[in-house]
Amino acid sequence: MRLALASSLALALIGVSAWAEGPIATAPSGAPPSSTVPPPLGDEATTAGVDAPQLVPGPCGPRVRTADGKTDQKAHGEVDVGVGTGGYRHARLSACKPIGDNAAVAVSIGTTQADYSRRR
Protein backbone atom coordinates (compact mmCIF):
# COMPACT_ATOMS: atom_id res chain seq x y z
CA MET A 1 0.00 0.00 0.00
CA ARG A 2 2.83 2.38 0.90
CA LEU A 3 4.66 1.47 -2.27
CA ALA A 4 1.62 2.33 -4.41
CA LEU A 5 1.15 5.66 -2.59
CA ALA A 6 4.84 6.52 -2.90
CA SER A 7 4.96 5.69 -6.61
CA SER A 8 1.77 7.70 -7.26
CA LEU A 9 3.23 10.68 -5.44
CA ALA A 10 6.50 10.37 -7.35
CA LEU A 11 4.68 10.31 -10.69
CA ALA A 12 2.60 13.31 -9.67
CA LEU A 13 5.69 15.32 -8.78
CA ILE A 14 7.57 14.53 -11.99
CA GLY A 15 7.21 17.34 -14.49
CA VAL A 16 4.73 16.01 -17.00
CA SER A 17 5.42 19.02 -19.18
CA ALA A 18 8.87 17.54 -19.95
CA TRP A 19 7.09 14.92 -22.04
CA ALA A 20 5.16 17.54 -24.03
CA GLU A 21 6.16 18.25 -27.62
CA GLY A 22 6.27 22.04 -27.28
CA PRO A 23 3.96 24.86 -28.32
CA ILE A 24 1.66 24.41 -31.28
CA ALA A 25 1.23 27.37 -33.64
CA THR A 26 -2.44 28.21 -34.12
CA ALA A 27 -2.11 31.41 -36.16
CA PRO A 28 0.39 32.77 -38.64
CA SER A 29 3.07 34.94 -37.13
CA GLY A 30 3.50 38.58 -38.01
CA ALA A 31 1.12 41.51 -38.15
CA PRO A 32 -2.62 40.88 -37.92
CA PRO A 33 -4.59 41.16 -41.17
CA SER A 34 -5.88 44.61 -42.05
CA SER A 35 -9.58 45.27 -41.65
CA THR A 36 -12.01 47.69 -43.23
CA VAL A 37 -13.56 50.55 -41.30
CA PRO A 38 -17.24 49.93 -40.44
CA PRO A 39 -19.83 52.37 -41.80
CA PRO A 40 -20.67 55.36 -39.57
CA LEU A 41 -23.70 55.37 -37.29
CA GLY A 42 -26.32 57.98 -36.46
CA ASP A 43 -26.22 61.39 -38.13
CA GLU A 44 -22.88 60.63 -39.81
CA ALA A 45 -24.60 57.98 -41.95
CA THR A 46 -26.76 60.65 -43.58
CA THR A 47 -23.73 62.56 -44.86
CA ALA A 48 -21.67 59.53 -45.88
CA GLY A 49 -23.33 59.26 -49.30
CA VAL A 50 -24.45 55.67 -48.75
CA ASP A 51 -27.07 54.48 -51.26
CA ALA A 52 -28.84 52.30 -48.68
CA PRO A 53 -31.87 53.66 -46.77
CA GLN A 54 -30.75 56.22 -44.21
CA LEU A 55 -31.35 54.96 -40.66
CA VAL A 56 -31.44 57.32 -37.70
CA PRO A 57 -32.02 56.48 -34.04
CA GLY A 58 -35.53 57.06 -32.75
CA PRO A 59 -37.61 56.41 -29.64
CA CYS A 60 -39.07 53.18 -31.11
CA GLY A 61 -35.82 51.97 -32.62
CA PRO A 62 -34.08 52.82 -35.89
CA ARG A 63 -36.16 54.95 -38.25
CA VAL A 64 -35.83 55.39 -42.02
CA ARG A 65 -35.11 58.89 -43.29
CA THR A 66 -36.87 59.64 -46.59
CA ALA A 67 -35.39 61.57 -49.53
CA ASP A 68 -36.91 64.85 -48.32
CA GLY A 69 -35.16 64.52 -44.92
CA LYS A 70 -38.20 63.55 -42.83
CA THR A 71 -38.25 60.42 -40.68
CA ASP A 72 -40.75 57.58 -40.72
CA GLN A 73 -43.67 58.34 -38.35
CA LYS A 74 -45.62 55.07 -38.86
CA ALA A 75 -46.59 52.83 -35.98
CA HIS A 76 -44.66 49.56 -35.74
CA GLY A 77 -45.49 46.51 -33.66
CA GLU A 78 -45.28 42.80 -33.10
CA VAL A 79 -47.46 39.79 -32.31
CA ASP A 80 -46.27 36.96 -30.05
CA VAL A 81 -48.16 33.65 -29.83
CA GLY A 82 -47.41 30.54 -27.76
CA VAL A 83 -49.18 27.18 -27.70
CA GLY A 84 -48.65 24.24 -25.38
CA THR A 85 -49.41 20.59 -24.95
CA GLY A 86 -51.51 19.78 -21.92
CA GLY A 87 -52.55 23.33 -21.14
CA TYR A 88 -50.55 26.41 -22.09
CA ARG A 89 -51.66 29.42 -24.12
CA HIS A 90 -50.00 32.77 -24.60
CA ALA A 91 -50.78 35.84 -26.71
CA ARG A 92 -49.22 39.30 -26.76
CA LEU A 93 -49.60 42.35 -28.99
CA SER A 94 -47.46 45.47 -28.84
CA ALA A 95 -47.22 48.69 -30.86
CA CYS A 96 -45.02 51.78 -30.78
CA LYS A 97 -45.92 55.08 -32.51
CA PRO A 98 -43.34 57.90 -32.70
CA ILE A 99 -44.58 61.36 -31.75
CA GLY A 100 -42.30 64.07 -33.04
CA ASP A 101 -38.56 63.42 -33.00
CA ASN A 102 -37.94 62.40 -29.38
CA ALA A 103 -41.18 60.92 -28.00
CA ALA A 104 -43.35 57.86 -28.55
CA VAL A 105 -46.48 56.10 -27.37
CA ALA A 106 -46.08 52.38 -26.67
CA VAL A 107 -48.90 49.93 -25.91
CA SER A 108 -48.60 46.26 -25.02
CA ILE A 109 -51.39 43.79 -24.22
CA GLY A 110 -50.83 40.17 -23.25
CA THR A 111 -52.47 37.14 -21.71
CA THR A 112 -51.24 33.78 -20.47
CA GLN A 113 -53.22 30.73 -19.35
CA ALA A 114 -52.05 27.42 -17.95
CA ASP A 115 -54.43 24.54 -17.26
CA TYR A 116 -52.50 21.58 -15.92
CA SER A 117 -55.52 19.99 -14.21
CA ARG A 118 -55.76 17.36 -16.95
CA ARG A 119 -52.53 15.68 -15.88
CA ARG A 120 -52.62 11.91 -15.76
N, C-alpha and C positions, 0 to 999 in steps of 0.2 A: 504494500500500500504506500509506504514511504517512498519507494523507488519510483512508482508511477507519479506521485505528487512532485517529486524532485525533478523528474524528466519533463513533466508538463511545465513546471516553472522555468526550467532551463530553456525550453523551446519558446516560451512566451517572451523571455528576456533577450533572445537572440534577435538581432536586427533583421526583420523580414524584408526590409527595404533593400538589403544587400542582394537579394535574389531577384529584384525587379530589373527590368530591361532598360529603364531610363525613361525620360519624358517622351511623350508622343505628340508630334506636331498636329494641331487641329486646324490651323489657319496658315495661310501663306505669310511669310515674314515681310517686313517692309511697311510702307505707309498704307493706311486704310484707303479703300477705294473712294473716289470723289463722289459726291452726291449732288443732286439738283436742289435748288432752293424751292421750298413749297410756295404755292400761291398765297398772296396776302389775304388777310381776313378783314371783315368789317368795312369801314368806309374806304380803305385803300383798294379794295376789290373793284369799286366803282370807277376808279381812275386808272386802273391797270390796263384797260383796253381788252379785257377778256371777252370773247364772243359768247360765252355761256351766260345763262340768266344771272343777273346781278342779285346776290343774296345779301341782305342786311339783317342784323339782329333786331328782334322785336319782342314784345311782351309774351307772345304765344309761340315763340320759336323763330327760326329764320323766315324772313319774308322776302318775296320776289319784288325787285324794283322794276317797274315798267320803263318803256323807252322815254316817256315824258318825265321821268324822275319821281313819280308817285309810287308808294308802296301798296302792296296787296292788302285790302281791308276786308276780305271775305272771312267768314267764320269757318273754322276747321274743327274736326272732331274725330272721335273713334268709337267703335262698338266692340265690346268684349263679351264673349259668350262662353260658358262652361257647362258641360254635361257630365253626369256621373252614372256609374252602375250601382244600383242598390240605394239610390237616394241622394243625389247632389245636383243642384241647379244653380246657376249663376248668370247674371246679366248686368251689364253696366254700359251706360251711355255717357259721353262727355263731349263738350263743345267749348271752344274758346273764340271770342270775337274781339279783335283789336278795336280800340277806341282811340283815335288820334295816333300819335307817334309813341307814347310812353305808357299807355294804359290799356286794360283789357277787362272783359267780363268773361268769367269761366264758370260753367255749370257742369255738375256731374251727378248722375243718378244711378244707383245700383241696388241690387237685391241678391240675396243668397239664401238658399233653403237647403236643409239637410234632413232627410227622413230615413234614419237607420233603424226604424222599428220593425222592419221586415227582415231582420237578420235571422238566419236559421240556426 
